[in-house]
Structures are given as C-alpha cells and as structure tokens.
Amino acid sequence: MIDHISHDDDSDEHSPLLPSPSNATLADYDRLCSQSVASHSTTLTASATVCDSPYVKPSPYMACFPICFFILGLTISFVPEQQWLILYLCRRFANPDVAAAGSNYSITTLPEPYSHLYLPGLFHNPVAFGSADWPFCSSNADIQILAARWKMVLSLCSSIPALITAPCLGVLSDHYGRKPIILVPLFGAAFYYIGLIAVSRLPIGLWAFIAVHILQGLSGSGSVLITVITSFLADTTDPAERGATFVYTECLVFSAGAFGPLIGGYLIKILPSIDFVFMISGILVIMTLLIVIFFLPESLKKLQPKPTCPTDPSLPLLDHNVASNTAAVSKKFNIIDEVKLVFRGMFESFRVISSPTFVILIVVICFAVAGFGGKMMIFPYLAFRFGWDSFIEGQYMLIGTISRVAHMAITFPIITYLFSPTSSLALGRRSASSVERGVSGSANLKTRFDLYIILSAITVGALSTFAIAFADQTWQLFVIPLFDGFASLASPTIRSLLSLSIPTTSQGQMFAFLQLLESCVGMITGIIYPIIWSSTVNTTMPNLFLVISGCLFGCAAIAMLFTHFEDIGHCDKDVIVVDEE
C-alpha cells in the first residue's frame, strides 16, 4: 500500500506518484530498479512461448452433449404435461362416472368461458385422477376450451418475462461468456419441474403453476439455451462450415428428442402417476446442469483462460501486484458500464431491421408463428378429433423426429454435395470465369444456395400443414411427417445466413435480437391460437388454426422470392474460402 503521495504545487500529471528516495539510499534504489527491469525482461522473453500460445477453438460439438440431455428431458414431459392439464381440469369440474353411466351430462360447475375472466382451478385442488378418465376428458369440448384458456395464460406468464430477459441474456453472453449464461435457463428449468411436481402432489391450485412459469420466463427458458448454444457454434465454427454445423447440430438435437415423447407416453401407462414423468425430466435437467458446470469449456475467445507466466520472486511487490489490483478495482466499477453495454447492444441489434436482411426477418416471423401455433394446439386437436393419448402422440412425434433427423443427416448432405458451390462436384461444373470472381463470387453463390434451401423447406412445410389439417384418417397423419421433416432445414439455414451478415463479436447481439423477435411472436401466438381453437372446437372446422399456419408458411415462401442473394452481406471477419483445385 502506498501511504505517501507528493502533492507539491508545481507537480503535474507527469510527476511520479512514489516519493523520491533519500540521498542515502539513492544508489541502492537505482541498482534495484535496474535489476528488476532486466530480470522482468528476461522472464518475459523466456516465457514468451507459454504466454503467447495461440487460441485453440473448442469443438462445436462439445455443446451437443448437454443440450441433448436437456432436450430429452423436455420432450419426455412435453405431451404428458398437456395431458395432465386436461385431466387436472376435467377431474375438478367433471364427473366421468356419470357420463359413463349413459346420463346426459353437462359441466354445470364450469363458468361460461366467454363471460368470465376467472380461471377455474386457480385455488382448488382436484381429486386424484388416472389415465382411465382420458377418453371422456379429451372429447369434452368444455374442458378443451378451459384447457385452451389455461394454456394461453401459462404461455403469457412465461413469454412476457422472457421477452425482457432473453435478449439481455443473449447480449450478456458476448461480455461474460457463453457458459455462465447457459447455466441460467438450466437452473430455471430445474425449479420449473420442482414446481410442477409440487402442484401435482400437494393440495394447492394452479396458482403455483403460474409462479413457476413466470420463473421459467425470467430465466429465459429453453429459448435462451438455444440462443447461447447457437452463439457457441458460431464462435467455434468457420464461416464456410457454419451452415452445415448448424444443420448437423440440430439433427443431433432432434435425435435426442426423437424418443422423448414416446418414452413419456409409455411411462404414463406403467407408472402410478403422471408426476413421476416430471421427476424423470427434472433429473435429466439436473444432469445437464452438472455437465455444463464441469465439462463445457468457454468458447468466447476473449474470455479464454490465459497461460500463467512464470514470475521472478526478486521483483518488487509493487511490480507484481499493482496491475492486477488496478484491474480488480476497475472491474468492480465497470459493472455500470457493462449494464450500459447490454442496452446499447439491444439497440444495435434492432438495426438489423434496416438492413437488406429485413425480408428474411419477415420470413422468420411467419415461420415462427406457423410453427409455434401448430405445435401449441396440435395435441388438443388430435386428442379431440381422433381420441389420441400421450402414447399415440408420442409415436406420431417419433416418426416426425426421425424424419427430421433423416432429412438433416441424409438429404441435406446429398443436396450439399450435388448443388453447393463449396462442394468438389459443383466446383468441377463451374467455368473458369466463375472461379476468377474470387471469394466474393463464391460467397454469393453459397448465399443463393442457402436461400434455395430455405424456400424449398418452407414450401414443404406449407403443403404438409394443409395435409394435416384436412386428413381424416389416422394412417394419413403418420405418413405426412415423412415429408414434413424436410421443412426443419429452414430454421438452422436461416440462422446461419443471418450469422454471416455481422462480425463474430456481435453474434450474441444478433441471436438475442432473433430471440426477442421469437419471444414476441410466441407471446402473440400464445394469445391468438388458443382463442382460435376455443372458438372453433365446437364448429365444423376445428382445424382452422392449421389452415392459418399453412397460409403463414405460404406467405414466408412468397417473401423468400423477393430476397436477393446479393443483398446478404458477409461481414464476418473470417472469409469463406472455396477450394479451386
């Protein structure tokens, strides 16, 4: 600690802060300084190979293992949670025994859905229920309407907080690293399953379910995890390989969740209660948390741990510690600046709208609304019209997931090999004049190829959604996903295309903006689609929400026709290089 500082009137900013040594110790002081400088220079020279070691990128697939565990936990409980909600409300306001006896039964204790804001079941715990009640509960229109209202409320409880926190967490990952931000949604998911189990087993109402949804939204839910994992992939992948890496990673994620719905539906049949399924999902989330803490490295280059340089113990204490102490003090007072960076990053991310990628963002909105809305209400629709339970729904989702994985792992590589400008086969077909255009021309060709992939995938998504809406046989519903899996190529390709338009250091901001956009879409979809389902479930067209989703897919495909590949900039500091040999 420095206790004396000279405050002479004639001192200026160039005056030394240390007191001058006395005449008696002047020679010793000069000798000590000379020895320290020489020793310090020798130490730095000797350790240059250690301190200046090159940055080594982690493998992008190191993030696949934890996210696969997380997705497996989510998919196991995804359909059982929807079935649990319908059964919960049904046993509270209906009596299946009366209906089974052949009596004309109506739910007299249920308020009229369109004239009351009160949500039944908020402060009441129903009697015990079992899977035997499902045929009656799934076919009851009043229970379906009430369940849709609850889905809307729960969706808003998670999407509104996520609308605020998710983009901020994405921007924070650019400053504090990917790994710490990945832990936030994992902790939120763990508390979510704890709350879900408590509502299932304890005599409390659904108000606790609202609380855990709010907590899940504040932690960003799985959307933040996907956003930060996407940034992790962008950090660790060269731009020329980024599109393929995104597709293959999403293929692994789909593979992890392929058997989740089927396992969840089967567990309902063999376990004493549905809440045991939630316990299994919670255990998988906790395992994911431990994997990230102990095994996942940091991918952000500026936050990589630096090698420790050897130091000379003969150096003065001031020479060793002043720099580190100053950095520590500065770090404490930089927290305000970091908060400012978050909001400035949010503002900068909105500037993407004014760029030529505006049309692609319109595609993202249409694609997200159609996808979210279809997934949100597909299980109530299939249960109401065809009497499906979680196990049959799990088989349906298994076929769809296997189709997605097959199209990503087989169809996409074949298309890339045949038509991508970076493939050797495509290079052989290119003329010498096209090769001479260099890197810029190669980048434009790669962008055009990605746009064609997106357009084709969205078109297939539109056709398959219309096919599901008008299918009247169960076997048709199991055939359509075989073709619908190709539509899953659109999302990772869109993200890859947008990631090429900004520098690597701003990937978190861009993906945070996308997450903000998708959170807004999810919030709006969570209001509109349950209202559409509630209004049409008793009509001759309960599939109206699917028709609307198909039209939105069509709008996204039309928007892609107005996108020119020359408008997509390649601002990444790395360059897409095409081998010309």
C-alpha positions as CSV (number, residue, x, y, z in Angstrom):
1,M,0.0,0.0,0.0
2,I,1.3,3.4,-0.9
3,D,0.9,5.8,2.0
4,H,2.7,8.9,0.8
5,I,2.0,10.8,-2.4
6,S,3.7,14.0,-3.2
7,H,1.3,17.0,-3.5
8,D,3.8,19.8,-4.4
9,D,2.2,22.8,-6.0
10,D,4.4,22.5,-9.1
11,S,3.6,18.9,-9.8
12,D,1.6,17.9,-12.9
13,E,0.2,14.7,-14.4
14,H,3.8,13.6,-15.3
15,S,5.0,13.8,-11.7
16,P,5.9,10.5,-10.1
17,L,3.4,9.2,-7.5
18,L,6.1,7.5,-5.5
19,P,8.2,9.6,-3.1
20,S,11.8,10.2,-4.1
21,P,14.3,8.2,-2.3
22,S,16.7,9.9,0.2
23,N,20.3,10.6,-0.8
24,A,21.5,7.8,1.5
25,T,19.6,5.2,-0.5
26,L,19.8,6.7,-3.9
27,A,22.4,4.3,-5.2
28,D,20.6,1.3,-3.9
29,Y,17.4,2.4,-5.3
30,D,18.9,2.8,-8.9
31,R,20.6,-0.5,-8.6
32,L,17.3,-2.2,-7.5
33,C,15.3,-0.7,-10.4
34,S,17.9,-1.7,-13.0
35,Q,18.0,-5.3,-11.7
36,S,14.2,-5.5,-11.6
37,V,13.8,-4.3,-15.2
38,A,16.5,-6.7,-16.5
39,S,15.0,-9.6,-14.6
40,H,11.5,-8.8,-15.8
41,S,12.6,-8.6,-19.4
42,T,14.4,-11.9,-19.2
43,T,11.4,-13.6,-17.6
44,L,9.1,-12.3,-20.3
45,T,11.4,-13.4,-23.1
46,A,11.9,-16.9,-21.6
47,S,8.2,-17.4,-21.2
48,A,7.0,-15.9,-24.5
49,T,6.2,-19.3,-25.9
50,V,4.0,-20.0,-22.9
51,C,2.2,-16.7,-22.5
52,D,1.6,-16.1,-26.2
53,S,0.2,-19.6,-27.0
54,P,-2.3,-19.5,-29.9
55,Y,-6.1,-19.6,-29.3
56,V,-7.5,-23.1,-29.8
57,K,-11.2,-23.3,-30.6
58,P,-13.2,-25.9,-28.8
59,S,-15.1,-28.3,-30.9
60,P,-18.6,-27.1,-31.7
61,Y,-20.0,-30.5,-30.9
62,M,-19.0,-30.2,-27.3
63,A,-22.2,-28.3,-26.8
64,C,-24.3,-31.1,-28.2
65,F,-24.0,-33.5,-25.3
66,P,-25.5,-31.2,-22.7
67,I,-28.2,-29.8,-25.0
68,C,-29.2,-33.4,-25.9
69,F,-29.8,-34.3,-22.3
70,F,-31.8,-31.1,-21.9
71,I,-34.0,-31.7,-25.0
72,L,-34.5,-35.3,-23.9
73,G,-35.8,-34.1,-20.5
74,L,-38.1,-31.6,-22.2
75,T,-39.6,-34.0,-24.7
76,I,-40.3,-36.7,-22.2
77,S,-42.6,-34.4,-20.3
78,F,-43.9,-32.2,-23.2
79,V,-47.0,-34.3,-24.2
80,P,-47.7,-35.7,-20.6
81,E,-47.8,-32.1,-19.3
82,Q,-50.6,-31.2,-21.7
83,Q,-52.5,-34.4,-20.9
84,W,-52.0,-33.7,-17.2
85,L,-53.6,-30.2,-17.5
86,I,-56.7,-31.6,-19.3
87,L,-57.1,-34.3,-16.7
88,Y,-56.5,-31.9,-13.9
89,L,-59.3,-29.6,-15.0
90,C,-61.6,-32.5,-16.0
91,R,-61.5,-34.1,-12.6
92,R,-62.1,-30.8,-11.0
93,F,-65.2,-29.8,-13.0
94,A,-66.5,-33.1,-14.5
95,N,-67.7,-36.5,-13.3
96,P,-66.7,-39.1,-15.8
97,D,-68.6,-41.8,-13.9
98,V,-71.9,-40.1,-14.5
99,A,-71.1,-39.8,-18.2
100,A,-70.1,-43.5,-18.4
101,A,-73.5,-44.4,-17.0
102,G,-75.2,-43.0,-20.0
103,S,-76.7,-39.9,-18.4
104,N,-77.0,-36.6,-20.3
105,Y,-74.1,-34.8,-18.7
106,S,-73.0,-31.2,-18.8
107,I,-70.5,-29.4,-16.8
108,T,-72.7,-27.2,-14.6
109,T,-69.9,-26.1,-12.3
110,L,-67.8,-24.6,-15.1
111,P,-68.3,-20.9,-15.8
112,E,-69.2,-19.8,-19.3
113,P,-65.8,-19.4,-21.0
114,Y,-66.7,-16.2,-22.8
115,S,-68.3,-14.3,-20.0
116,H,-65.9,-14.8,-17.0
117,L,-62.3,-13.7,-16.5
118,Y,-62.0,-16.1,-13.6
119,L,-59.9,-19.2,-14.3
120,P,-61.4,-22.2,-12.6
121,G,-58.9,-24.3,-10.8
122,L,-56.8,-21.4,-9.6
123,F,-57.2,-22.1,-5.9
124,H,-58.7,-25.6,-5.9
125,N,-57.0,-29.0,-5.9
126,P,-58.9,-31.7,-7.8
127,V,-59.4,-35.3,-6.6
128,A,-57.0,-38.0,-7.8
129,F,-57.2,-38.9,-11.4
130,G,-55.9,-41.7,-13.7
131,S,-55.4,-42.4,-17.3
132,A,-58.8,-44.2,-17.4
133,D,-60.5,-40.8,-17.4
134,W,-58.8,-39.7,-20.6
135,P,-61.4,-40.8,-23.3
136,F,-64.1,-38.8,-21.6
137,C,-62.0,-35.7,-20.8
138,S,-60.3,-35.5,-24.2
139,S,-63.6,-35.5,-26.1
140,N,-65.3,-32.9,-23.8
141,A,-65.5,-29.6,-25.6
142,D,-66.0,-27.5,-22.5
143,I,-62.8,-29.0,-20.9
144,Q,-60.9,-28.4,-24.1
145,I,-62.0,-24.7,-24.1
146,L,-60.9,-24.3,-20.4
147,A,-57.6,-26.0,-21.1
148,A,-57.0,-23.7,-24.0
149,R,-57.6,-20.7,-21.8
150,W,-55.2,-22.0,-19.2
151,K,-52.6,-22.7,-22.0
152,M,-53.0,-19.1,-23.1
153,V,-52.4,-17.8,-19.5
154,L,-49.5,-20.0,-18.8
155,S,-47.9,-19.1,-22.2
156,L,-48.2,-15.4,-21.4
157,C,-46.7,-16.0,-17.9
158,S,-43.6,-17.4,-19.4
159,S,-43.3,-15.4,-22.7
160,I,-43.7,-11.9,-21.2
161,P,-40.8,-12.2,-18.8
162,A,-38.8,-14.0,-21.5
163,L,-39.5,-11.0,-23.8
164,I,-37.4,-8.9,-21.4
165,T,-34.8,-11.2,-20.0
166,A,-34.0,-13.5,-23.0
167,P,-32.4,-10.8,-25.3
168,C,-30.5,-9.3,-22.3
169,L,-29.1,-12.7,-21.5
170,G,-28.1,-13.2,-25.1
171,V,-26.2,-9.9,-25.2
172,L,-24.6,-10.6,-21.8
173,S,-23.1,-13.8,-23.3
174,D,-21.0,-11.5,-25.5
175,H,-19.4,-10.0,-22.4
176,Y,-19.4,-12.6,-19.7
177,G,-19.1,-15.7,-21.9
178,R,-21.4,-18.4,-23.1
179,K,-21.0,-20.9,-20.3
180,P,-22.3,-18.7,-17.4
181,I,-25.4,-17.7,-19.4
182,I,-26.2,-21.3,-20.3
183,L,-26.5,-22.1,-16.6
184,V,-29.3,-19.6,-16.1
185,P,-32.1,-21.4,-18.1
186,L,-30.9,-24.7,-16.7
187,F,-31.5,-23.5,-13.2
188,G,-34.9,-22.1,-14.3
189,A,-35.9,-25.5,-15.8
190,A,-34.9,-27.3,-12.6
191,F,-37.1,-25.1,-10.5
192,Y,-39.9,-25.4,-13.1
193,Y,-40.1,-29.2,-12.7
194,I,-39.9,-28.9,-8.9
195,G,-42.9,-26.6,-9.0
196,L,-44.8,-28.9,-11.5
197,I,-44.3,-31.9,-9.1
198,A,-45.5,-29.8,-6.2
199,V,-48.7,-28.8,-8.0
200,S,-49.3,-32.5,-8.9
201,R,-48.8,-33.9,-5.5
202,L,-49.7,-31.2,-3.0
203,P,-53.1,-29.7,-2.2
204,I,-52.5,-26.5,-4.0
205,G,-54.1,-24.9,-7.0
206,L,-52.7,-23.9,-10.4
207,W,-51.6,-20.5,-9.0
208,A,-48.3,-22.3,-8.2
209,F,-48.1,-23.4,-11.8
210,I,-48.4,-19.7,-12.8
211,A,-45.5,-18.9,-10.5
212,V,-43.1,-21.5,-11.9
213,H,-44.0,-20.3,-15.4
214,I,-43.0,-16.8,-14.5
215,L,-39.8,-18.0,-13.0
216,Q,-39.1,-20.1,-16.1
217,G,-39.7,-17.0,-18.3
218,L,-37.3,-14.9,-16.2
219,S,-34.6,-17.4,-16.7
220,G,-35.1,-17.4,-20.4
221,S,-36.4,-21.0,-20.6
222,G,-35.0,-23.2,-23.4
223,S,-35.0,-20.3,-25.9
224,V,-32.0,-18.7,-24.2
225,L,-30.2,-22.0,-24.1
226,I,-30.7,-22.5,-27.8
227,T,-29.6,-18.9,-28.5
228,V,-26.4,-19.2,-26.5
229,I,-25.6,-22.6,-27.9
230,T,-26.1,-21.1,-31.4
231,S,-23.6,-18.4,-30.4
232,F,-21.2,-21.2,-29.1
233,L,-21.4,-22.8,-32.5
234,A,-20.7,-19.5,-34.3
235,D,-17.7,-19.0,-32.0
236,T,-16.2,-22.4,-32.8
237,T,-17.0,-22.8,-36.5
238,D,-15.5,-21.4,-39.6
239,P,-18.0,-19.4,-41.7
240,A,-17.7,-21.8,-44.7
241,E,-18.8,-24.7,-42.5
242,R,-21.3,-22.8,-40.3
243,G,-24.4,-23.7,-42.2
244,A,-23.6,-27.4,-42.2
245,T,-22.6,-27.3,-38.5
246,F,-25.9,-25.7,-37.6
247,V,-27.9,-28.3,-39.5
248,Y,-25.9,-31.3,-38.1
249,T,-26.2,-29.9,-34.5
250,E,-30.0,-29.5,-34.9
251,C,-30.0,-33.0,-36.3
252,L,-28.4,-34.3,-33.1
253,V,-30.8,-32.3,-31.0
254,F,-33.8,-33.9,-32.9
255,S,-32.2,-37.3,-32.4
256,A,-32.0,-36.7,-28.7
257,G,-35.7,-35.8,-28.6
258,A,-36.8,-38.4,-31.0
259,F,-37.8,-41.0,-28.4
260,G,-38.7,-38.5,-25.7
261,P,-42.5,-38.2,-26.4
262,L,-42.8,-41.9,-26.9
263,I,-41.0,-42.6,-23.7
264,G,-43.2,-40.1,-21.9
265,G,-46.4,-41.6,-23.2
266,Y,-45.2,-45.1,-22.3
267,L,-44.2,-44.0,-18.8
268,I,-47.7,-42.7,-18.2
269,K,-49.1,-46.2,-18.8
270,I,-46.7,-48.0,-16.5
271,L,-46.1,-45.5,-13.7
272,P,-48.5,-44.9,-10.8
273,S,-49.0,-41.2,-11.7
274,I,-48.0,-38.6,-14.3
275,D,-45.9,-36.7,-11.9
276,F,-43.3,-39.5,-12.0
277,V,-42.7,-38.5,-15.6
278,F,-42.0,-35.0,-14.4
279,M,-39.5,-36.3,-11.8
280,I,-37.5,-38.1,-14.6
281,S,-37.4,-34.9,-16.6
282,G,-36.2,-33.0,-13.6
283,I,-33.4,-35.5,-13.1
284,L,-32.2,-35.1,-16.7
285,V,-32.2,-31.3,-16.4
286,I,-30.0,-31.6,-13.2
287,M,-27.7,-33.9,-15.0
288,T,-27.4,-31.3,-17.8
289,L,-26.6,-28.7,-15.3
290,L,-23.7,-30.7,-13.9
291,I,-22.3,-31.5,-17.3
292,V,-22.2,-27.8,-18.2
293,I,-20.6,-26.8,-14.9
294,F,-17.8,-29.4,-15.0
295,F,-17.2,-30.3,-18.7
296,L,-18.3,-27.5,-21.1
297,P,-15.4,-25.0,-22.0
298,E,-15.8,-21.3,-22.7
299,S,-16.0,-20.6,-26.4
300,L,-15.6,-16.8,-26.4
301,K,-12.1,-16.1,-27.4
302,K,-11.6,-13.0,-25.3
303,L,-12.6,-14.9,-22.1
304,Q,-10.4,-17.9,-22.7
305,P,-8.1,-18.7,-19.7
306,K,-4.6,-17.4,-20.4
307,P,-1.5,-19.3,-19.6
308,T,0.3,-18.4,-16.3
309,C,3.6,-16.8,-16.9
310,P,6.5,-17.5,-14.5
311,T,7.4,-14.5,-12.4
312,D,10.7,-13.6,-10.7
313,P,10.3,-13.5,-6.9
314,S,13.1,-10.9,-6.7
315,L,10.9,-8.3,-8.4
316,P,9.4,-5.7,-6.1
317,L,6.0,-6.3,-4.7
318,L,4.7,-3.2,-6.5
319,D,5.8,-4.7,-9.9
320,H,3.8,-7.9,-9.2
321,N,0.6,-6.7,-7.8
322,V,-0.2,-3.1,-8.9
323,A,-1.5,-4.1,-12.4
324,S,-3.7,-6.9,-11.1
325,N,-5.1,-4.8,-8.2
326,T,-5.9,-2.0,-10.6
327,A,-7.7,-4.4,-12.9
328,A,-9.7,-5.8,-10.0
329,V,-10.7,-2.3,-8.8
330,S,-11.6,-1.3,-12.3
331,K,-13.7,-4.5,-12.7
332,K,-15.7,-3.6,-9.7
333,F,-16.6,-0.2,-11.0
334,N,-17.2,-1.4,-14.6
335,I,-20.5,-3.1,-13.7
336,I,-22.4,0.1,-14.6
337,D,-20.6,0.2,-18.0
338,E,-21.5,-3.4,-18.6
339,V,-25.2,-2.7,-18.0
340,K,-25.0,0.1,-20.4
341,L,-23.4,-2.2,-22.9
342,V,-26.4,-4.6,-22.6
343,F,-28.9,-1.9,-23.6
344,R,-26.6,-0.5,-26.2
345,G,-26.2,-4.0,-27.6
346,M,-30.0,-4.3,-27.7
347,F,-30.3,-1.1,-29.6
348,E,-27.6,-2.1,-32.0
349,S,-29.4,-5.4,-32.6
350,F,-32.5,-3.6,-33.7
351,R,-30.5,-2.0,-36.5
352,V,-30.7,-5.3,-38.3
353,I,-34.2,-4.4,-39.4
354,S,-33.0,-1.5,-41.5
355,S,-30.5,-3.8,-43.3
356,P,-31.2,-5.8,-46.5
357,T,-32.0,-8.8,-44.3
358,F,-35.4,-7.3,-43.5
359,V,-37.2,-9.7,-45.8
360,I,-35.5,-12.7,-44.1
361,L,-36.8,-11.4,-40.7
362,I,-40.3,-11.3,-42.2
363,V,-39.8,-14.9,-43.1
364,V,-38.6,-15.7,-39.6
365,I,-41.8,-14.1,-38.2
366,C,-44.2,-16.0,-40.5
367,F,-42.2,-19.2,-40.0
368,A,-42.2,-18.8,-36.2
369,V,-46.0,-18.0,-35.9
370,A,-46.9,-21.0,-38.1
371,G,-44.5,-23.4,-36.2
372,F,-45.4,-22.2,-32.7
373,G,-49.1,-22.2,-33.3
374,G,-49.2,-25.6,-34.9
375,K,-47.1,-27.2,-32.1
376,M,-49.1,-25.5,-29.4
377,M,-52.6,-26.8,-30.4
378,I,-51.8,-30.0,-32.3
379,F,-52.2,-32.3,-29.3
380,P,-55.6,-31.0,-28.2
381,Y,-56.8,-31.1,-31.8
382,L,-55.7,-34.7,-32.3
383,A,-57.0,-35.8,-28.9
384,F,-60.4,-34.2,-29.6
385,R,-60.8,-35.4,-33.2
386,F,-59.1,-38.8,-33.1
387,G,-59.0,-39.6,-29.4
388,W,-55.3,-39.8,-29.2
389,D,-53.5,-40.0,-25.8
390,S,-49.9,-39.3,-24.9
391,F,-48.6,-42.7,-26.1
392,I,-50.1,-42.4,-29.6
393,E,-49.0,-38.8,-29.8
394,G,-45.5,-40.0,-28.8
395,Q,-45.5,-42.4,-31.7
396,Y,-46.6,-39.6,-34.1
397,M,-43.8,-37.3,-32.8
398,L,-41.3,-40.1,-33.0
399,I,-42.0,-40.6,-36.7
400,G,-41.8,-36.8,-37.2
401,T,-38.5,-36.6,-35.4
402,I,-36.9,-39.5,-37.2
403,S,-38.0,-37.8,-40.5
404,R,-36.3,-34.6,-39.5
405,V,-33.1,-36.4,-38.5
406,A,-33.1,-38.3,-41.8
407,H,-33.5,-35.2,-43.9
408,M,-30.8,-33.4,-41.9
409,A,-28.3,-36.3,-41.9
410,I,-29.0,-37.7,-45.3
411,T,-31.0,-35.4,-47.6
412,F,-29.1,-32.2,-46.7
413,P,-25.6,-33.7,-47.3
414,I,-26.7,-35.1,-50.6
415,I,-28.1,-31.8,-51.7
416,T,-25.0,-30.0,-50.5
417,Y,-22.8,-32.4,-52.4
418,L,-24.7,-32.0,-55.6
419,F,-25.5,-28.3,-55.6
420,S,-23.5,-26.4,-53.0
421,P,-20.8,-24.2,-54.6
422,T,-18.3,-25.3,-51.9
423,S,-18.5,-29.0,-52.9
424,S,-16.0,-30.6,-55.2
425,L,-18.7,-31.7,-57.6
426,A,-20.1,-28.2,-58.0
427,L,-16.6,-26.8,-58.4
428,G,-16.0,-29.2,-61.3
429,R,-19.0,-27.8,-63.1
430,R,-18.0,-24.2,-62.6
431,S,-16.4,-22.4,-65.5
432,A,-13.0,-20.7,-65.3
433,S,-14.7,-17.3,-65.4
434,S,-16.7,-18.1,-62.4
435,V,-13.7,-19.2,-60.5
436,E,-11.9,-15.9,-61.3
437,R,-14.6,-14.0,-59.5
438,G,-12.9,-15.0,-56.3
439,V,-14.1,-15.0,-52.8
440,S,-16.9,-12.5,-53.3
441,G,-18.5,-14.5,-56.1
442,S,-18.1,-17.7,-54.1
443,A,-19.9,-16.2,-51.1
444,N,-22.7,-15.0,-53.3
445,L,-23.2,-18.5,-54.7
446,K,-23.2,-20.0,-51.2
447,T,-25.8,-17.5,-50.1
448,R,-28.0,-18.2,-53.1
449,F,-27.8,-22.0,-52.3
450,D,-28.9,-21.3,-48.7
451,L,-31.8,-19.2,-49.9
452,Y,-33.0,-22.0,-52.2
453,I,-32.8,-24.5,-49.3
454,I,-34.9,-22.1,-47.2
455,L,-37.5,-21.6,-49.9
456,S,-37.9,-25.3,-50.6
457,A,-38.1,-26.2,-46.9
458,I,-40.8,-23.6,-46.2
459,T,-42.8,-24.7,-49.2
460,V,-42.8,-28.3,-48.0
461,G,-43.9,-27.0,-44.5
462,A,-46.9,-25.3,-46.1
463,L,-48.0,-28.3,-48.0
464,S,-47.6,-30.7,-45.1
465,T,-49.6,-28.4,-42.7
466,F,-52.5,-28.2,-45.1
467,A,-52.3,-32.0,-45.5
468,I,-52.6,-32.5,-41.7
469,A,-55.5,-30.0,-41.5
470,F,-57.6,-32.0,-44.0
471,A,-56.5,-35.5,-43.1
472,D,-59.4,-37.7,-42.0
473,Q,-57.7,-41.0,-41.3
474,T,-55.1,-41.9,-38.7
475,W,-52.7,-43.5,-41.2
476,Q,-52.5,-40.3,-43.1
477,L,-51.2,-38.4,-40.1
478,F,-48.4,-41.0,-39.8
479,V,-47.4,-40.6,-43.4
480,I,-47.3,-36.8,-43.7
481,P,-44.4,-36.3,-41.2
482,L,-42.2,-38.3,-43.5
483,F,-42.2,-35.4,-45.9
484,D,-42.7,-32.6,-43.4
485,G,-39.3,-33.4,-41.9
486,F,-37.6,-31.6,-44.8
487,A,-39.1,-28.3,-43.5
488,S,-36.8,-28.5,-40.5
489,L,-33.9,-27.5,-42.7
490,A,-35.2,-23.9,-42.9
491,S,-34.6,-22.8,-39.3
492,P,-30.8,-23.6,-39.0
493,T,-30.1,-22.4,-42.5
494,I,-31.8,-19.0,-41.7
495,R,-29.7,-18.6,-38.6
496,S,-26.6,-19.5,-40.5
497,L,-27.4,-17.0,-43.2
498,L,-28.0,-14.2,-40.7
499,S,-24.9,-15.0,-38.7
500,L,-22.8,-14.3,-41.8
501,S,-24.0,-10.7,-42.0
502,I,-22.4,-9.5,-38.8
503,P,-19.0,-9.7,-37.1
504,T,-18.2,-12.7,-34.9
505,T,-18.0,-10.4,-31.8
506,S,-21.7,-9.4,-32.2
507,Q,-23.2,-12.9,-32.7
508,G,-24.8,-12.8,-29.3
509,Q,-26.5,-9.5,-30.1
510,M,-27.8,-10.8,-33.3
511,F,-29.1,-14.0,-31.9
512,A,-30.5,-12.0,-28.9
513,F,-32.5,-9.9,-31.4
514,L,-33.8,-13.1,-33.0
515,Q,-34.8,-14.4,-29.6
516,L,-36.6,-11.1,-28.9
517,L,-38.4,-11.4,-32.2
518,E,-39.4,-15.1,-31.5
519,S,-40.4,-14.2,-27.9
520,C,-42.8,-11.5,-29.2
521,V,-44.1,-14.0,-31.8
522,G,-44.5,-16.6,-29.1
523,M,-46.4,-14.2,-26.8
524,I,-48.8,-13.2,-29.6
525,T,-49.2,-16.7,-30.8
526,G,-50.0,-17.8,-27.2
527,I,-53.0,-15.5,-27.2
528,I,-54.3,-15.9,-30.7
529,Y,-54.1,-19.6,-31.3
530,P,-55.9,-20.7,-28.1
531,I,-58.7,-18.2,-28.9
532,I,-59.0,-19.6,-32.4
533,W,-59.1,-23.2,-31.0
534,S,-61.7,-22.3,-28.3
535,S,-63.9,-20.6,-30.9
536,T,-63.8,-23.4,-33.5
537,V,-63.7,-26.6,-31.4
538,N,-67.5,-26.9,-31.4
539,T,-67.8,-25.9,-35.1
540,T,-67.4,-27.9,-38.3
541,M,-63.9,-26.5,-38.8
542,P,-61.8,-27.2,-35.7
543,N,-58.8,-27.4,-38.0
544,L,-58.9,-23.6,-38.7
545,F,-55.6,-22.9,-36.8
546,L,-53.8,-25.4,-39.0
547,V,-55.2,-23.7,-42.1
548,I,-53.9,-20.4,-40.8
549,S,-50.5,-21.9,-40.1
550,G,-50.3,-23.3,-43.7
551,C,-51.2,-19.8,-45.1
552,L,-48.4,-18.3,-43.0
553,F,-45.9,-20.8,-44.3
554,G,-47.1,-19.8,-47.8
555,C,-46.5,-16.1,-47.0
556,A,-43.0,-16.9,-45.8
557,A,-42.3,-18.8,-49.1
558,I,-43.6,-15.8,-51.1
559,A,-41.4,-13.4,-49.1
560,M,-38.3,-15.5,-49.9
561,L,-39.0,-14.9,-53.6
562,F,-38.2,-11.2,-53.0
563,T,-34.9,-11.9,-51.3
564,H,-31.8,-11.4,-53.5
565,F,-28.7,-13.2,-52.5
566,E,-26.5,-10.2,-53.4
567,D,-28.2,-8.2,-50.5
568,I,-26.9,-10.6,-47.8
569,G,-23.5,-9.2,-46.7
570,H,-20.7,-11.2,-45.4
571,C,-19.3,-9.1,-42.5
572,D,-17.7,-11.9,-40.6
573,K,-14.0,-11.3,-40.1
574,D,-13.3,-14.7,-41.4
575,V,-13.6,-15.3,-45.1
576,I,-15.5,-18.0,-46.9
577,V,-12.8,-19.7,-49.0
578,V,-13.7,-22.1,-51.8
579,D,-11.0,-24.6,-52.9
580,E,-10.3,-24.1,-56.5
581,E,-8.2,-27.1,-57.0
